[in-house]
Amino acid sequence: MASLQKRNIKPRDDKKYRQYVDKLRDYLKNEINRLLNVIVKIYKPKRIMVEKLDFRSPELSKRLNRLIQRFGKKYIKQKLQRLQQLYGIEILEINPAYTSQECSSYGYVDKQNRKNTQEFECKICGNKTNAQINGAKNILKRSSLGSLYMTKKQVLKILTERYLERLKGCKSPPLDILKGNPYFKDCLESILNPCQGLTSS
């Protein structure tokens, strides 16, 4: 792309660029088909739950992100529809907001829970697991959350309120951690009013 830009050549007018795009498209289509076929063969699922698909990565250029999003979304949706038609598998798309930051064991949501793309450690319960597995478990539970089209703010409100139900009866997790988490800023004070004078555990 840098080379084309220097020569003032539009990508669609360059044969080599078009070949690269075709190669990327074929690779994505083949891998998506292969991997979903393996999942169905091994697990024989009655239902497949997927998060609302978004293929963007901060490590890729804007143009490559657009290409992968366009092709990746298209081929995954086509393949899932095909599996639904062939095997009667229910395909359920869920709202993915905060699935990577929520502890699948304890329900605590915190940016600091997710150390990197592979490591997850809950700041409250200490649960250590693979970040991708943790996210997948949250996706599995997320069907009870409600509409796919809720905003992130609406999803966060539900998650924090559910978690803060644990505070009733003045039984709380470490309050110093909760007070330092901006996600709980709006609702923590009202929840803790009955427990004034309670020290951090």
For each residue, the residues with C-beta under 8 A, 3 or more apart:
1: 4 5 11 17 61 63
2: 5 6
3: 6 7
4: 1 7 9 10 11 14 17
5: 1 2 8 9
6: 2 3
7: 3 4
8: 5
9: 4 5 13 14
10: 4 13 14
11: 1 4 14 17 18 63
12: 17 18
13: 9 10
14: 4 9 10 11 17 18
15: 18 19
16: 19 20
17: 1 4 11 12 14 20 21
18: 11 12 14 15 21 22
19: 15 16 22 23
20: 16 17 23 24
21: 17 18 24 25 67
22: 18 19 25 26
23: 19 20 26 27
24: 20 21 27 28 67 68 71
25: 21 22 28 29 71
26: 22 23 29 30
27: 23 24 30 31
28: 24 25 31 32 68 71 72 75
29: 25 26 32 33 71 75
30: 26 27 33 34
31: 27 28 34 35
32: 28 29 35 36 72 75 76 79
33: 29 30 36 37 75 79
34: 30 31 37 38
35: 31 32 38 39
36: 32 33 39 40 76 79 80 83
37: 33 34 40 41
38: 34 35 41 42
39: 35 36 42 43 45 48
40: 36 37 43 44 45 83 87 89
41: 37 38 44
42: 38 39
43: 39 40
44: 40 41
45: 39 40 48 89
46: 89 90
47: 89 90 91 92
48: 39 45 80 83 89 90 91 92
49: 92 93 94 139 140 142 143
50: 53 76 80 91 92 93 94 139
51: 54 93 94 95 96 99 139 142
52: 93 94 95 96 148
53: 50 72 73 76 77 93
54: 51 69 96
55: 65 68 69 72 73
56: 60 65 69
57: 60 65 68
58:
59:
60: 56 57 64 65 68
61: 1 64 65
62: 65 66
63: 1 11 66 67
64: 60 61 67 68
65: 55 56 57 60 61 62 68 69
66: 62 63 69 70
67: 21 24 63 64 70 71
68: 24 28 55 57 60 64 65 71 72
69: 54 55 56 65 66 72 73
70: 66 67 73 74
71: 24 25 28 29 67 68 74 75
72: 28 32 53 55 68 69 75 76
73: 53 55 69 70 76 77
74: 70 71 77 78
75: 28 29 32 33 71 72 78 79
76: 32 36 50 53 72 73 79 80
77: 53 73 74 80 81
78: 74 75 81 82
79: 32 33 36 75 76 82 83
80: 36 48 50 76 77 83 84 91
81: 77 78 84 85 91
82: 78 79 85 86
83: 36 40 48 79 80 86 87 89 91
84: 80 81 87 88 89 90 91
85: 81 82
86: 82 83
87: 40 83 84
88: 84
89: 40 45 46 47 48 83 84
90: 46 47 48 84
91: 47 48 50 80 81 83 84
92: 47 48 49 50 143
93: 49 50 51 52 53 148
94: 49 50 51 52 139 142 143 145 148
95: 51 52 142 145 146 147 148 149 150 155
96: 51 52 54 99 139 142
97: 150 152 155 156
98: 101 102 109 152 155 156 159
99: 51 96 102 135 138 139 142
100: 114 131 134 135 138
101: 98 109 110 111 113 114
102: 98 99 107 108 109 113 138 159
103: 106 107 108 109 113 120 122 124 125 127 134
104: 127 129 134 135 137 138 141
105: 122 125 127
106: 103 122 124 125 127
107: 102 103 159 162 163
108: 102 103 113 122 123 124 125 163 173
109: 98 101 102 103 113 156 159 160 163 183
110: 101 113 122 123 124 177 181 183
111: 101 114 183
112: 123
113: 101 102 103 108 109 110 120 121 122 123
114: 100 101 111 119 120 131
115: 119 120 121 131
116: 119 131
117: 131 132
118: 130 131 132
119: 114 115 116 128 130 131
120: 103 113 114 115 127 128 129 130 131 134
121: 113 115 126 127 128
122: 103 105 106 108 110 113 125 126 127 128
123: 108 110 112 113 177
124: 103 106 108 110 173 174 177
125: 103 105 106 108 122
126: 121 122
127: 103 104 105 106 120 121 122 134
128: 119 120 121 122
129: 104 120 133 134
130: 118 119 120 133 134
131: 100 114 115 116 117 118 119 120 134 135
132: 117 118 135 136
133: 129 130 136 137
134: 100 103 104 120 127 129 130 131 137 138
135: 99 100 104 131 132 138 139
136: 132 133 139 140
137: 104 133 134 140 141
138: 99 100 102 104 134 135 141 142
139: 49 50 51 94 96 99 135 136 142
140: 49 136 137 143
141: 104 137 138 144
142: 49 51 94 95 96 99 138 139 145
143: 49 92 94 140
144: 141
145: 94 95 142 150 155 158
146: 95 150 158
147: 95 150
148: 52 93 94 95
149: 95
150: 95 97 145 146 147 154 155
151: 154 155
152: 97 98 155 156
153: 156 157
154: 150 151 157 158
155: 95 97 98 145 150 151 152 158 159
156: 97 98 109 152 153 159 160 183
157: 153 154 160 161 186 187
158: 145 146 154 155 161 162
159: 98 102 107 109 155 156 162 163
160: 109 156 157 163 164 183 184 187
161: 157 158 164 165 187
162: 107 158 159 165
163: 107 108 109 159 160 166
164: 160 161 167 184 187 188 191
165: 161 162 168
166: 163 171 172 173
167: 164 170 171 172 191 192 195
168: 165 171
169:
170: 167 194 195 198
171: 166 167 168
172: 166 167 175 178 192 195 198 201
173: 108 124 166 177 178 201
174: 124 177 178 200 201
175: 172 178 179 192 198 199 200 201
176: 179 180 200
177: 110 123 124 173 174 180 181
178: 172 173 174 175 181 184 188
179: 175 176 184 188
180: 176 177
181: 110 177 178 184 185
182: 185
183: 109 110 111 156 160
184: 160 164 178 179 181 187 188
185: 181 182 188
186: 157
187: 157 160 161 164 184 190 191
188: 164 178 179 184 185 191 192
189: 192 193
190: 187 193
191: 164 167 187 188
192: 167 172 175 188 189 195 196 198
193: 189 190 196
194: 170
195: 167 170 172 192 198
196: 192 193
197:
198: 170 172 175 192 195
199: 175
200: 174 175 176
201: 172 173 174 175
